[in-house]
């Protein structure tokens, strides 16, 4: 599914079988009216050394009622091969929300992730998309052919 989305966004993804894949868990909070809190899953494909396309979906609550949120984001990674410490990235895309408020949003965010060139790592993001948006989670990565060189 992620490869299909990446192909739709950027044309055919050359060598998609050789690209880094990521799976993870994520939580998103938006300071909207009413506020939204969701937790869920995350999947991504690194479409090149410095770019990644991600999808995330989660369920939670907004205004005391059940709610959900889905996101499709494109990422630009500043330190993609770093195996220790943190790397910075920027992301943008779209989100759709259901529950007390049913609406779509443009998402813009800056993020920091632990060990972007490692097999796993945490991430935190701050930005906008349905109000002020904060996200955090953990990602696991698969590198065909071994870890990238620094």
C-alpha positions in Angstrom: 0.0 0.0 0.0 2.8 2.5 0.9 4.6 1.7 -2.4 1.4 2.4 -4.3 0.9 5.7 -2.6 4.6 6.7 -3.2 4.2 5.8 -6.9 1.0 7.8 -7.1 2.7 10.9 -5.6 6.0 10.8 -7.4 5.6 8.7 -10.4 7.1 5.2 -10.6 9.4 4.5 -7.7 12.6 3.0 -9.2 14.0 0.1 -7.3 11.2 0.1 -4.8 12.2 -3.4 -3.6 15.5 -1.9 -2.5 14.0 1.0 -0.5 14.0 1.3 3.3 10.7 0.3 4.9 9.4 1.6 8.3 6.6 0.5 10.6 5.8 2.1 13.9 3.4 3.4 16.5 2.3 7.0 16.8 0.3 9.3 18.9 -1.1 12.7 17.7 -2.6 15.6 19.7 -4.1 18.6 18.0 -5.1 21.8 19.8 -8.3 22.3 17.9 -11.9 23.0 19.0 -12.5 20.4 20.3 -9.0 19.0 21.0 -8.1 15.6 19.4 -6.0 12.8 20.9 -5.4 9.6 18.8 -3.0 6.7 18.9 -2.3 4.3 16.1 0.0 2.8 13.5 2.5 4.2 11.0 4.1 2.9 7.8 6.6 4.5 5.5 8.8 4.0 2.5 12.0 5.9 1.9 11.6 6.8 -1.8 15.2 8.1 -2.0 18.1 8.7 0.4 16.6 11.9 1.8 12.8 11.4 1.2 10.1 9.3 2.8 6.4 8.9 2.2 4.3 7.9 5.3 0.8 7.0 6.1 -0.6 6.9 9.6 -4.0 6.1 11.1 -5.2 6.3 14.6 -8.3 6.2 16.8 -9.0 8.2 20.0 -11.2 10.9 21.3 -12.3 14.5 20.6 -14.7 16.4 22.7 -15.6 13.4 24.8 -16.6 11.3 21.7 -14.8 8.7 19.6 -12.7 10.1 16.8 -10.1 9.0 14.2 -7.4 10.7 12.1 -5.5 9.6 9.0 -2.4 11.3 7.5 -0.4 11.0 4.3 2.9 12.9 4.5 6.0 13.5 2.4 9.2 13.9 4.5 12.6 15.5 3.7 15.4 14.0 5.9 18.4 16.1 6.7 20.5 13.3 8.4 19.2 10.1 6.9 22.2 7.8 7.6 22.9 8.9 11.2 23.2 5.8 13.4 23.5 7.6 16.7 22.1 10.8 18.0 19.2 12.6 16.4 18.2 13.6 12.9 16.0 16.5 11.8 13.3 16.4 9.1 10.4 18.4 7.7 7.1 17.0 6.5 4.0 18.1 4.7 0.9 16.5 3.4 -2.8 16.0 4.3 -4.9 14.7 7.1 -8.5 13.7 7.4 -10.4 13.6 10.7 -13.7 11.9 11.7 -15.7 12.2 14.8 -17.3 15.4 16.3 -15.5 17.3 13.5 -15.2 15.7 10.1 -12.7 17.7 8.0 -9.5 17.5 6.0 -6.4 19.6 6.8 -3.1 20.5 5.3 -0.3 19.3 7.6 3.2 21.0 8.0 5.6 19.8 10.6 9.2 19.7 11.8 10.4 16.5 13.3 13.4 15.0 15.2 14.1 11.3 15.2 16.6 9.1 17.0 19.0 7.1 14.9 17.5 7.7 11.5 20.1 5.4 9.9 19.6 2.7 12.6 17.2 -0.2 12.9 14.8 1.6 15.2 14.3 5.0 16.9 11.9 7.4 18.5 10.4 10.5 16.9 8.8 13.8 17.9 7.1 16.3 15.7 5.6 19.8 16.1 3.6 21.7 13.6 0.1 22.5 12.3 -2.7 20.5 10.8 -6.2 20.8 12.4 -4.8 23.2 15.0 -1.4 23.1 16.6 -0.1 19.5 16.1 2.2 17.4 18.3 3.1 13.8 17.5 5.4 11.2 19.0 6.1 7.6 18.5 8.6 4.8 17.7 9.7 3.4 14.3 11.3 0.1 13.2 13.3 0.0 9.9 14.3 -2.6 7.4 17.3 -1.8 5.2 17.7 -4.1 2.2 21.4 -4.8 1.7 22.4 -3.6 5.2 22.6 -0.3 7.1 23.4 2.8 5.1 26.9 4.3 5.3 27.4 7.5 7.3 
